[in-house]
Amino acid sequence: MDGIFEKGVNPANPNGTLTDPFGAAMSTYNVDDNLNKQLLDLFPGTIPDEPLQLAADFIFANAGANPDDYTGVIEELVGAENEPSVFRLSSDKRIQKNQNFLSFQRNSLKEELATKHKKFTGFKGYRIGAYAFPKHDKRYGKSMILLLPSN
């Protein structure tokens, strides 16, 4: 059996893997840090948070664009006691080929915020994680932002 498995990069998944607290895994190929950062930058004064970021990233593997389907992941990553305080914001629209990502997200999320009587500037000091479906995905344009008041 020697020689069947070799150390190194898995050619089927050369980009690496993220694993959620329940063992679900996804390729980092499905995480575009540049797009995610553009989302984070829409919320001035927020603090990027690793557990919230991982929870946001896992919208891809767990729920498509339905933020309520993976409450357990959020609970595991930020604590069950903190989960009810997580403010969820999502854009369920897809980008058309001629649209700019940042302008599209700003407009979509601004509409969503308005329905909740909030503004991008209203989260100063909050911890944040954000996920945008990457350009190669058919859901490109859909996004998820998770915000949690700092303790």
DSSP file (Angstrom, degrees, kcal/mol; ACC not computed):
  #  RESIDUE AA STRUCTURE BP1 BP2  ACC     N-H-->O    O-->H-N    N-H-->O    O-->H-N    TCO  KAPPA ALPHA  PHI   PSI    X-CA   Y-CA   Z-CA
    1    1 A M    >         0   0    0      0, 0.0     3,-1.5     0, 0.0     4,-0.4   0.000 360.0 360.0 360.0  -8.2    0.0    0.0    0.0
    2    2 A D  T 3   +     0   0    0      1,-0.2     0, 0.0     2,-0.1     0, 0.0  -0.350 360.0  27.2 -62.6 141.4    3.0    2.3    0.2
    3    3 A G  T 3  S+     0   0    0      2,-0.4    -1,-0.2    -2,-0.0     3,-0.1   0.312  87.2 103.7  92.9  -8.6    3.0    5.0   -2.4
    4    4 A I  S <  S+     0   0    0     -3,-1.5     2,-0.5     1,-0.2    -2,-0.1   0.925  84.6  40.4 -71.5 -43.3   -0.7    5.4   -2.9
    5    5 A F  S    S-     0   0    0     -4,-0.4    -2,-0.4     0, 0.0     2,-0.4  -0.902  73.7-173.8-108.6 132.6   -0.9    8.5   -0.8
    6    6 A E        -     0   0    0     -2,-0.5     2,-0.1    -3,-0.1    -2,-0.0  -0.940  28.2-109.0-124.6 148.4    1.7   11.2   -1.1
    7    7 A K  S    S+     0   0    0     -2,-0.4     2,-0.3     3,-0.0     0, 0.0  -0.415  74.1  65.5 -68.2 147.9    2.2   14.4    0.9
    8    8 A G  S    S-     0   0    0     -2,-0.1     2,-0.3     2,-0.0    -2,-0.0  -0.886  88.5 -20.6 138.1-165.8    1.5   17.6   -0.9
    9    9 A V        -     0   0    0     -2,-0.3    -3,-0.0     1,-0.1     6,-0.0  -0.599  60.6-120.2 -80.9 134.0   -1.3   19.6   -2.5
   10   10 A N    >   -     0   0    0      3,-0.4     3,-1.7    -2,-0.3     6,-0.2  -0.639  17.8-149.6 -71.9 115.7   -4.4   17.6   -3.4
   11   11 A P  T 3  S+     0   0    0      0, 0.0    -1,-0.2     0, 0.0     4,-0.1   0.756  96.6  57.8 -63.2 -21.8   -4.7   18.2   -7.2
   12   12 A A  T 3  S+     0   0    0      1,-0.3    -2,-0.1     2,-0.1    -3,-0.0   0.684 123.2  23.5 -77.9 -17.5   -8.5   17.9   -6.9
   13   13 A N  S X  S+     0   0    0     -3,-1.7     3,-1.1     1,-0.1    -3,-0.4  -0.509  71.1 161.9-145.2  69.5   -8.5   20.8   -4.5
   14   14 A P  T 3   +     0   0    0      0, 0.0     3,-0.1     0, 0.0    -1,-0.1   0.654  69.8  61.5 -70.1 -14.9   -5.3   22.9   -5.0
   15   15 A N  T 3  S-     0   0    0      1,-0.3     2,-0.2    -5,-0.1    -2,-0.0   0.628 106.4-113.2 -89.0 -13.3   -6.6   26.0   -3.2
   16   16 A G    <   -     0   0    0     -3,-1.1    12,-2.0    -6,-0.2    13,-0.4  -0.467  27.9 -90.9 105.0 178.1   -7.1   24.4    0.3
   17   17 A T  E     -A   27   0A   0     10,-0.3     2,-0.4    -2,-0.2    10,-0.2  -0.980  15.9-152.9-137.0 143.0  -10.1   23.7    2.4
   18   18 A L  E     -A   26   0A   0      8,-3.0     8,-2.3    -2,-0.4     2,-0.4  -0.921  17.1-160.4-107.9 141.9  -12.2   25.4    5.1
   19   19 A T  E     -A   25   0A   0     -2,-0.4     6,-0.2     6,-0.2    39,-0.0  -0.988   6.7-143.3-126.5 131.7  -14.0   23.3    7.6
   20   20 A D    >   -     0   0    0      4,-2.7     3,-2.0    -2,-0.4    53,-0.0  -0.321  39.3 -91.8 -83.8 174.0  -16.9   24.4    9.8
   21   21 A P  T 3  S+     0   0    0      0, 0.0    -1,-0.1     0, 0.0    52,-0.0   0.656 125.8  53.1 -62.4 -15.2  -17.4   23.3   13.4
   22   22 A F  T 3  S-     0   0    0      2,-0.1     3,-0.1     0, 0.0    51,-0.0   0.374 122.1-101.2-101.7   3.6  -19.6   20.4   12.3
   23   23 A G  S <  S+     0   0    0     -3,-2.0     2,-0.2     1,-0.3     0, 0.0   0.417  72.5 143.6  93.9  -1.3  -17.0   19.0    9.8
   24   24 A A        -     0   0    0     -5,-0.0    -4,-2.7     1,-0.0     2,-0.3  -0.521  33.9-159.2 -68.6 138.8  -18.6   20.3    6.6
   25   25 A A  E     -A   19   0A   0     -6,-0.2     2,-0.3    -2,-0.2    -6,-0.2  -0.894  16.5-179.8-123.4 151.2  -15.8   21.3    4.2
   26   26 A M  E     -A   18   0A   0     -8,-2.3    -8,-3.0    -2,-0.3     2,-0.2  -0.990  33.3-104.1-145.1 152.1  -15.5   23.6    1.3
   27   27 A S  E >   -A   17   0A   0     -2,-0.3     3,-1.9   -10,-0.2   -10,-0.3  -0.486  20.8-131.8 -73.5 141.2  -12.8   24.6   -1.1
   28   28 A T  G >  S+     0   0    0    -12,-2.0     3,-1.9     1,-0.3    -1,-0.1   0.613 101.3  83.8 -67.8  -9.6  -11.2   28.0   -0.6
   29   29 A Y  G 3  S+     0   0    0    -13,-0.4    -1,-0.3     1,-0.3   -12,-0.1   0.774  86.4  56.6 -57.5 -26.6  -11.7   28.2   -4.4
   30   30 A N  G <  S+     0   0    0     -3,-1.9     2,-0.5   103,-0.0    -1,-0.3   0.265  93.8  79.7 -92.3  10.9  -15.2   29.3   -3.4
   31   31 A V    <   -     0   0    0     -3,-1.9     2,-0.8   102,-0.1     3,-0.1  -0.976  58.4-168.3-121.4 118.6  -13.9   32.2   -1.2
   32   32 A D     >  -     0   0    0    100,-0.5     4,-2.5    -2,-0.5     3,-0.3  -0.864   1.1-170.0-106.8  98.0  -12.9   35.5   -3.0
   33   33 A D  H  > S+     0   0    0     -2,-0.8     4,-2.5     1,-0.2     5,-0.2   0.820  84.6  57.6 -59.0 -32.2  -11.1   37.5   -0.3
   34   34 A N  H  > S+     0   0    0      2,-0.2     4,-1.8     1,-0.2    -1,-0.2   0.931 109.2  43.4 -65.2 -45.6  -11.1   40.6   -2.5
   35   35 A L  H  > S+     0   0    0     -3,-0.3     4,-1.7     2,-0.2    -2,-0.2   0.915 113.5  52.1 -65.4 -41.9  -14.9   40.6   -2.9
   36   36 A N  H  X S+     0   0    0     -4,-2.5     4,-2.4     1,-0.2    -2,-0.2   0.909 108.1  51.5 -60.5 -41.9  -15.3   39.9    0.8
   37   37 A K  H  X S+     0   0    0     -4,-2.5     4,-2.5     1,-0.2    -1,-0.2   0.883 104.9  56.3 -64.1 -37.8  -13.1   42.8    1.7
   38   38 A Q  H  X S+     0   0    0     -4,-1.8     4,-0.5     1,-0.2    -1,-0.2   0.893 108.8  47.6 -60.6 -38.1  -15.1   45.1   -0.6
   39   39 A L  H >< S+     0   0    0     -4,-1.7     3,-1.3     1,-0.2     4,-0.4   0.931 110.2  51.5 -65.8 -45.6  -18.2   44.2    1.4
   40   40 A L  H >< S+     0   0    0     -4,-2.4     3,-1.8     1,-0.3     6,-0.2   0.894 103.9  59.0 -57.5 -40.4  -16.4   44.8    4.7
   41   41 A D  H 3< S+     0   0    0     -4,-2.5    -1,-0.3     1,-0.3    -2,-0.2   0.659  90.2  70.7 -67.2 -15.9  -15.3   48.2    3.5
   42   42 A L  T << S+     0   0    0     -3,-1.3    -1,-0.3    -4,-0.5    -2,-0.2   0.685  92.8  62.7 -70.7 -16.3  -18.9   49.3    3.0
   43   43 A F  S X  S-     0   0    0     -3,-1.8     3,-1.4    -4,-0.4    -1,-0.2  -0.762  83.0-154.7-113.8  83.9  -19.3   49.3    6.8
   44   44 A P  T 3  S+     0   0    0      0, 0.0    79,-0.3     0, 0.0     3,-0.1  -0.277  74.7  21.4 -63.8 140.1  -16.9   52.0    8.2
   45   45 A G  T 3  S+     0   0    0      1,-0.3    80,-3.1    79,-0.2     2,-0.1   0.468  91.0 129.5  85.9   1.8  -15.7   51.6   11.7
   46   46 A T    <   -     0   0    0     -3,-1.4    -1,-0.3    78,-0.2    81,-0.2  -0.483  55.1-128.4 -86.8 163.7  -16.4   47.8   11.9
   47   47 A I  E     -b  127   0B   0     79,-3.0    81,-2.3    -2,-0.1    -1,-0.0  -0.942  20.1-123.4-116.7 113.6  -13.8   45.3   13.1
   48   48 A P  E     -b  128   0B   0      0, 0.0     2,-0.5     0, 0.0    81,-0.2  -0.321  30.6-160.6 -56.1 135.2  -13.1   42.2   10.9
   49   49 A D     >  -     0   0    0     79,-2.5     4,-2.6     1,-0.1     5,-0.2  -0.979  16.9-149.0-129.0 122.2  -13.8   39.1   13.0
   50   50 A E  H  > S+     0   0    0     -2,-0.5     4,-2.6     1,-0.2     5,-0.2   0.911  97.7  46.9 -59.7 -48.5  -12.3   35.7   12.1
   51   51 A P  H  > S+     0   0    0      0, 0.0     4,-2.2     0, 0.0    -1,-0.2   0.914 115.4  46.5 -62.4 -40.1  -15.2   33.6   13.6
   52   52 A L  H  > S+     0   0    0      2,-0.2     4,-2.6     1,-0.2    77,-0.2   0.880 111.4  53.0 -66.9 -35.9  -17.9   35.8   11.9
   53   53 A Q  H  X S+     0   0    0     -4,-2.6     4,-2.9    75,-0.3    -1,-0.2   0.931 109.2  47.9 -63.9 -44.7  -15.9   35.6    8.7
   54   54 A L  H  X S+     0   0    0     -4,-2.6     4,-1.6     2,-0.2    -2,-0.2   0.912 112.1  50.0 -62.6 -41.3  -15.8   31.8    8.8
   55   55 A A  H  < S+     0   0    0     -4,-2.2    -2,-0.2    -5,-0.2    -1,-0.2   0.913 112.1  47.7 -62.2 -42.4  -19.5   31.7    9.5
   56   56 A A  H >< S+     0   0    0     -4,-2.6     3,-1.9     1,-0.2     4,-0.3   0.920 108.6  54.7 -64.6 -43.4  -20.2   34.1    6.6
   57   57 A D  H >< S+     0   0    0     -4,-2.9     3,-1.5     1,-0.3     4,-0.4   0.851  99.3  63.6 -56.9 -34.5  -18.0   32.0    4.3
   58   58 A F  T 3X S+     0   0    0     -4,-1.6     4,-2.3     1,-0.3     5,-0.4   0.439  73.7  88.1 -79.0   3.3  -20.0   28.9    5.1
   59   59 A I  H <>>S+     0   0    0     -3,-1.9     4,-1.8     1,-0.2     5,-1.2   0.875  87.0  57.9 -59.9 -33.8  -23.1   30.4    3.5
   60   60 A F  H <45S+     0   0    0     -3,-1.5     4,-0.3    -4,-0.3    -1,-0.2   0.941 115.0  32.3 -60.2 -49.4  -21.7   28.7    0.4
   61   61 A A  H  45S+     0   0    0     -4,-0.4    -1,-0.2     1,-0.1    -2,-0.2   0.770 129.5  33.1 -81.0 -27.1  -21.6   25.2    1.8
   62   62 A N  H  <5S+     0   0    0     -4,-2.3    -3,-0.2     2,-0.1    -2,-0.2   0.829 127.1   2.2-103.9 -36.0  -24.6   25.4    4.2
   63   63 A A  T ><5 -     0   0    0     -4,-1.8     3,-2.3    -5,-0.4     2,-0.5   0.386  66.2-136.7-144.5   8.9  -27.4   27.5    3.0
   64   64 A G  T 3 <S-     0   0    0     -5,-1.2    -1,-0.3    -4,-0.3    -2,-0.1  -0.525  86.8 -28.7  60.8-117.3  -27.1   29.2   -0.4
   65   65 A A  T 3  S+     0   0    0     -2,-0.5    -1,-0.3    -3,-0.1    78,-0.1   0.138 109.5 110.4-117.7  20.5  -28.5   32.6    0.5
   66   66 A N    X   -     0   0    0     -3,-2.3     3,-1.4    -7,-0.2     4,-0.3  -0.826  47.4-167.8 -98.1 103.2  -30.8   31.7    3.3
   67   67 A P  G >  S+     0   0    0      0, 0.0     3,-0.5     0, 0.0    -1,-0.1   0.657  80.6  60.5 -67.2 -15.5  -29.2   33.1    6.5
   68   68 A D  G >  S+     0   0    0      1,-0.2     3,-0.8     2,-0.1    -2,-0.0   0.632  87.4  73.6 -87.1 -12.3  -31.5   31.3    8.9
   69   69 A D  G <  S+     0   0    0     -3,-1.4    -1,-0.2     1,-0.2     3,-0.2   0.596  99.4  43.0 -78.9  -9.9  -30.5   27.8    7.7
   70   70 A Y  G X>  +     0   0    0     -3,-0.5     4,-1.7    -4,-0.3     3,-0.6  -0.069  64.7 128.8-129.0  38.1  -27.1   27.8    9.4
   71   71 A T  H <> S+     0   0    0     -3,-0.8     4,-2.9     1,-0.2     5,-0.2   0.871  73.6  61.0 -55.4 -38.8  -27.8   29.3   12.8
   72   72 A G  H 3> S+     0   0    0      1,-0.2     4,-2.3     2,-0.2    -1,-0.2   0.868 101.8  51.4 -59.8 -37.6  -26.0   26.3   14.4
   73   73 A V  H <> S+     0   0    0     -3,-0.6     4,-2.0     2,-0.2    -1,-0.2   0.932 111.4  47.1 -64.3 -45.3  -22.8   27.2   12.6
   74   74 A I  H  X S+     0   0    0     -4,-1.7     4,-2.8     1,-0.2     5,-0.5   0.927 111.1  52.1 -62.2 -44.4  -23.0   30.8   13.8
   75   75 A E  H  X S+     0   0    0     -4,-2.9     4,-2.0     1,-0.2    -1,-0.2   0.921 111.0  47.4 -57.3 -45.4  -23.7   29.5   17.4
   76   76 A E  H  < S+     0   0    0     -4,-2.3    -1,-0.2     1,-0.2    -2,-0.2   0.862 117.3  42.4 -65.0 -35.8  -20.7   27.3   17.3
   77   77 A L  H  < S+     0   0    0     -4,-2.0    -2,-0.2    -5,-0.2    -1,-0.2   0.830 131.6  18.9 -85.3 -33.2  -18.4   30.0   16.0
   78   78 A V  H  < S-     0   0    0     -4,-2.8    -3,-0.2    -5,-0.2    -2,-0.2   0.459 117.8 -92.1-116.4  -3.3  -19.5   33.0   18.1
   79   79 A G    >X  -     0   0    0     -4,-2.0     4,-1.7    -5,-0.5     3,-1.1   0.262  25.8-104.3  99.0 135.0  -21.3   31.3   21.0
   80   80 A A  T 34 S+     0   0    0      1,-0.3    -1,-0.1     2,-0.2    -4,-0.1   0.830 121.4  58.2 -59.8 -32.3  -24.9   30.4   21.4
   81   81 A E  T 34 S+     0   0    0      1,-0.2    -1,-0.3    -6,-0.1     4,-0.1   0.775 111.3  41.6 -69.7 -24.9  -25.3   33.3   23.8
   82   82 A N  T X4 S+     0   0    0     -3,-1.1     3,-1.7    -7,-0.2     4,-0.4   0.695  92.4  83.9 -92.9 -22.8  -24.1   35.8   21.1
   83   83 A E  G >< S+     0   0    0     -4,-1.7     3,-1.8     1,-0.3    -2,-0.1   0.859  84.4  57.1 -54.4 -42.5  -26.0   34.3   18.1
   84   84 A P  G 3  S+     0   0    0      0, 0.0    -1,-0.3     0, 0.0    -2,-0.1   0.764 105.0  54.5 -62.2 -20.7  -29.3   36.1   18.8
   85   85 A S  G <  S+     0   0    0     -3,-1.7     2,-0.5    -4,-0.1    -2,-0.2   0.505  80.2 112.6 -88.8  -4.3  -27.4   39.4   18.6
   86   86 A V    <   -     0   0    0     -3,-1.8     2,-0.6    -4,-0.4    62,-0.2  -0.571  60.8-146.1 -73.8 121.8  -25.9   38.7   15.2
   87   87 A F  E     -C  147   0B   0     60,-3.4    60,-2.3    -2,-0.5     2,-0.4  -0.800  15.8-156.2 -88.6 122.1  -27.4   41.1   12.6
   88   88 A R  E     +C  146   0B   0     -2,-0.6     2,-0.4    58,-0.2    58,-0.2  -0.849  15.4 176.7-106.5 134.6  -27.7   39.4    9.3
   89   89 A L  E     +C  145   0B   0     56,-2.3    56,-3.1    -2,-0.4     2,-0.3  -0.999   7.1 174.9-136.3 131.3  -27.9   41.2    6.0
   90   90 A S  E     -C  144   0B   0     -2,-0.4     2,-0.5    54,-0.2    54,-0.2  -0.981  26.8-147.3-141.5 153.0  -28.0   39.6    2.6
   91   91 A S  E     -C  143   0B   0     52,-1.6    52,-1.9    -2,-0.3    18,-0.1  -0.984  11.3-176.1-115.0 121.0  -28.4   40.4   -1.0
   92   92 A D        +     0   0    0     -2,-0.5     2,-0.2    50,-0.2    50,-0.2   0.309  51.4 103.8 -99.0   7.5  -30.3   37.8   -3.0
   93   93 A K        -     0   0    0     48,-0.3     2,-0.3    50,-0.0    -2,-0.1  -0.612  64.8-132.5 -92.4 150.8  -29.8   39.4   -6.3
   94   94 A R        -     0   0    0     -2,-0.2    47,-0.3    47,-0.1     2,-0.3  -0.776  23.5-113.6 -99.8 147.8  -27.4   38.3   -9.0
   95   95 A I        -     0   0    0     45,-1.8     2,-0.2    -2,-0.3    47,-0.1  -0.569  24.1-130.9 -78.6 137.7  -25.1   40.7  -10.8
   96   96 A Q    >   -     0   0    0     -2,-0.3     3,-2.2     1,-0.1    -1,-0.0  -0.573  30.7-105.7 -81.4 155.0  -25.6   41.2  -14.5
   97   97 A K  T 3  S+     0   0    0      1,-0.3    -1,-0.1    -2,-0.2    -2,-0.0   0.782 118.0  48.9 -55.0 -32.6  -22.5   40.9  -16.7
   98   98 A N  T 3  S+     0   0    0      2,-0.1    -1,-0.3     0, 0.0     2,-0.3   0.411  91.2 102.8 -91.3   3.4  -22.2   44.7  -17.2
   99   99 A Q  S <  S-     0   0    0     -3,-2.2     2,-0.4     1,-0.0     3,-0.0  -0.635  72.0-122.0 -92.8 145.7  -22.5   45.7  -13.6
  100  100 A N     >  -     0   0    0     -2,-0.3     4,-2.6     1,-0.1     5,-0.2  -0.690  19.5-135.7 -80.8 131.9  -19.7   46.7  -11.2
  101  101 A F  H  > S+     0   0    0     -2,-0.4     4,-2.8     1,-0.2     5,-0.2   0.930 100.4  44.3 -55.7 -52.7  -19.5   44.5   -8.1
  102  102 A L  H  > S+     0   0    0      1,-0.2     4,-2.8     2,-0.2    -1,-0.2   0.916 115.6  46.3 -65.2 -44.2  -19.1   47.2   -5.5
  103  103 A S  H  > S+     0   0    0      2,-0.2     4,-2.4     1,-0.2     5,-0.2   0.923 113.8  50.2 -62.3 -43.2  -21.8   49.6   -7.0
  104  104 A F  H  X S+     0   0    0     -4,-2.6     4,-2.7     2,-0.2     5,-0.2   0.939 113.7  44.2 -59.6 -48.9  -24.2   46.6   -7.3
  105  105 A Q  H  X S+     0   0    0     -4,-2.8     4,-3.1    -5,-0.2     5,-0.4   0.916 111.1  53.7 -64.9 -43.6  -23.6   45.6   -3.6
  106  106 A R  H  X S+     0   0    0     -4,-2.8     4,-2.0    -5,-0.2    -1,-0.2   0.931 114.2  42.0 -57.0 -46.3  -23.8   49.1   -2.3
  107  107 A N  H  X S+     0   0    0     -4,-2.4     4,-1.9    -5,-0.2    -2,-0.2   0.925 116.8  46.6 -68.4 -45.2  -27.2   49.6   -3.9
  108  108 A S  H  X S+     0   0    0     -4,-2.7     4,-1.9    -5,-0.2    -2,-0.2   0.934 117.0  42.8 -62.9 -46.9  -28.6   46.2   -3.1
  109  109 A L  H  X S+     0   0    0     -4,-3.1     4,-3.1    -5,-0.2     5,-0.2   0.842 109.1  58.1 -71.9 -32.5  -27.4   46.3    0.5
  110  110 A K  H  X S+     0   0    0     -4,-2.0     4,-2.3    -5,-0.4    -1,-0.2   0.916 107.5  48.4 -61.2 -42.1  -28.5   49.9    0.9
  111  111 A E  H  X S+     0   0    0     -4,-1.9     4,-1.5     2,-0.2    -2,-0.2   0.922 112.9  47.6 -61.6 -44.8  -32.1   48.9    0.0
  112  112 A E  H  X S+     0   0    0     -4,-1.9     4,-0.7     1,-0.2    -2,-0.2   0.912 111.9  49.9 -64.0 -43.2  -31.9   46.0    2.4
  113  113 A L  H ><>S+     0   0    0     -4,-3.1     5,-2.3     1,-0.2     3,-1.2   0.906 105.9  56.8 -61.7 -41.6  -30.6   48.3    5.2
  114  114 A A  H ><5S+     0   0    0     -4,-2.3     3,-1.4     1,-0.3    -1,-0.2   0.865 101.0  56.5 -60.2 -36.5  -33.4   50.8    4.6
  115  115 A T  H 3<5S+     0   0    0     -4,-1.5    -1,-0.3     1,-0.3    -2,-0.2   0.738 111.9  43.7 -67.2 -19.7  -36.0   48.1    5.1
  116  116 A K  T <<5S-     0   0    0     -3,-1.2    -1,-0.3    -4,-0.7    -2,-0.2   0.236 116.5-115.3-106.4  11.1  -34.4   47.6    8.6
  117  117 A H  T < 5S+     0   0    0     -3,-1.4     2,-0.3     1,-0.2    -3,-0.2   0.884  75.8 123.2  57.0  43.0  -34.1   51.3    9.3
  118  118 A K      < -     0   0    0     -5,-2.3     2,-0.3    -8,-0.1    -1,-0.2  -0.831  47.1-151.6-128.0 165.7  -30.3   51.1    9.3
  119  119 A K    >   -     0   0    0     -2,-0.3     3,-1.8    -3,-0.1     4,-0.0  -0.914  33.8-109.0-132.4 160.8  -27.3   52.7    7.4
  120  120 A F  G >  S+     0   0    0     -2,-0.3     3,-0.7     1,-0.3    -1,-0.1   0.849 120.1  54.0 -55.7 -34.8  -23.8   51.4    6.5
  121  121 A T  G >  S+     0   0    0      1,-0.2     3,-0.7   -78,-0.1    -1,-0.3   0.477  86.9  83.6 -81.0  -2.3  -22.5   53.9    9.1
  122  122 A G  G <  S+     0   0    0     -3,-1.8    -1,-0.2     1,-0.2    -2,-0.1   0.287  78.4  65.8 -86.5  11.7  -24.6   52.6   11.9
  123  123 A F  G X   +     0   0    0     -3,-0.7     3,-2.4   -79,-0.3    -1,-0.2   0.073  61.1 154.3-122.8  24.4  -22.4   49.7   12.9
  124  124 A K  T <  S+     0   0    0     -3,-0.7   -78,-0.2     1,-0.3   -79,-0.2  -0.309  74.6  16.1 -57.4 131.1  -19.3   51.4   14.2
  125  125 A G  T 3  S+     0   0    0    -80,-3.1    25,-0.4     1,-0.3    -1,-0.3   0.291  96.1 129.4  87.6 -10.0  -17.5   49.2   16.7
  126  126 A Y    <   -     0   0    0     -3,-2.4   -79,-3.0    23,-0.2    -1,-0.3  -0.441  61.8-119.4 -73.0 150.4  -19.4   46.0   15.5
  127  127 A R  E     -bD  47 148B   0     21,-3.4    21,-2.4   -81,-0.2     2,-0.3  -0.656  39.2-163.5 -81.9 148.9  -17.5   42.9   14.6
  128  128 A I  E     +bD  48 147B   0    -81,-2.3   -79,-2.5    -2,-0.3     2,-0.3  -0.987  26.4 178.4-143.7 146.8  -18.1   41.8   11.0
  129  129 A G  E     - D   0 146B   0     17,-2.0    17,-3.1    -2,-0.3     2,-0.3  -0.981  16.3-173.8-138.8 143.6  -17.8   39.0    8.6
  130  130 A A  E     - D   0 145B   0     -2,-0.3     2,-0.4    15,-0.2    15,-0.2  -0.997   8.3-169.8-143.5 144.6  -18.9   39.1    4.9
  131  131 A Y  E     - D   0 144B   0     13,-2.9    13,-2.6    -2,-0.3     2,-0.4  -0.999   2.1-174.1-136.6 134.4  -19.1   36.7    2.0
  132  132 A A  E     - D   0 143B   0     -2,-0.4  -100,-0.5    11,-0.2    11,-0.2  -0.994  35.8-112.6-122.0 132.8  -19.8   37.3   -1.6
  133  133 A F        -     0   0    0      9,-2.3     8,-0.7    -2,-0.4  -102,-0.1  -0.439  46.1-109.4 -60.1 134.3  -20.3   34.4   -4.0
  134  134 A P    >   -     0   0    0      0, 0.0     3,-2.0     0, 0.0     6,-0.2  -0.164  24.0-104.4 -69.4 162.8  -17.3   34.4   -6.4
  135  135 A K  T 3  S+     0   0    0      1,-0.3     5,-0.2     5,-0.1    -2,-0.1   0.793 118.2  58.3 -58.1 -32.3  -17.5   35.4  -10.0
  136  136 A H  T 3  S+     0   0    0      3,-0.1     2,-0.3     2,-0.0    -1,-0.3   0.590  91.1  89.2 -76.9  -8.1  -17.2   31.8  -11.2
  137  137 A D  S X  S-     0   0    0     -3,-2.0     3,-1.9     1,-0.1    -4,-0.0  -0.661  81.3-129.7 -91.8 144.9  -20.3   30.8   -9.3
  138  138 A K  T 3  S+     0   0    0     -2,-0.3    -1,-0.1     1,-0.3    -3,-0.1   0.677 109.3  60.2 -65.0 -15.2  -23.8   31.0  -10.8
  139  139 A R  T >  S+     0   0    0     -5,-0.1     3,-2.7   -45,-0.1    -6,-0.3   0.227  73.1 149.8 -96.0  14.1  -24.9   32.9   -7.6
  140  140 A Y  T <   +     0   0    0     -3,-1.9   -45,-1.8     1,-0.3     3,-0.1  -0.230  63.9  35.9 -50.1 127.7  -22.3   35.7   -8.2
  141  141 A G  T 3  S+     0   0    0     -8,-0.7   -48,-0.3     1,-0.5    -1,-0.3  -0.046  88.9 110.3 112.1 -29.0  -23.8   38.9   -6.7
  142  142 A K    <   +     0   0    0     -3,-2.7    -9,-2.3   -50,-0.2    -1,-0.5  -0.548  47.4 174.2 -76.0 146.1  -25.5   37.2   -3.8
  143  143 A S  E     -CD  91 132B   0    -52,-1.9   -52,-1.6   -11,-0.2     2,-0.4  -0.950  26.3-148.3-150.1 166.6  -23.9   38.1   -0.5
  144  144 A M  E     -CD  90 131B   0    -13,-2.6   -13,-2.9    -2,-0.3     2,-0.4  -0.996   8.8-171.1-140.8 131.9  -24.1   37.7    3.3
  145  145 A I  E     -CD  89 130B   0    -56,-3.1   -56,-2.3    -2,-0.4     2,-0.5  -0.994   4.5-165.8-123.7 131.6  -22.9   40.1    6.0
  146  146 A L  E     -CD  88 129B   0    -17,-3.1   -17,-2.0    -2,-0.4     2,-0.4  -0.977   8.4-176.1-117.2 127.6  -22.9   39.2    9.7
  147  147 A L  E     -CD  87 128B   0    -60,-2.3   -60,-3.4    -2,-0.5   -19,-0.2  -0.974   4.7-177.5-126.9 137.0  -22.5   41.9   12.3
  148  148 A L  E     - D   0 127B   0    -21,-2.4   -21,-3.4    -2,-0.4   -62,-0.1  -0.992  31.7-114.7-136.4 126.5  -22.2   41.5   16.0
  149  149 A P        -     0   0    0      0, 0.0   -23,-0.2     0, 0.0     2,-0.1  -0.312  40.7-109.8 -56.4 139.6  -21.9   44.3   18.6
  150  150 A S              0   0    0    -25,-0.4   -24,-0.1     1,-0.1     0, 0.0  -0.417 360.0 360.0 -69.6 148.3  -18.5   44.2   20.4
  151  151 A N              0   0    0     -2,-0.1    -1,-0.1    -3,-0.1   -25,-0.1   0.486 360.0 360.0 -74.6 360.0  -18.6   43.1   24.0
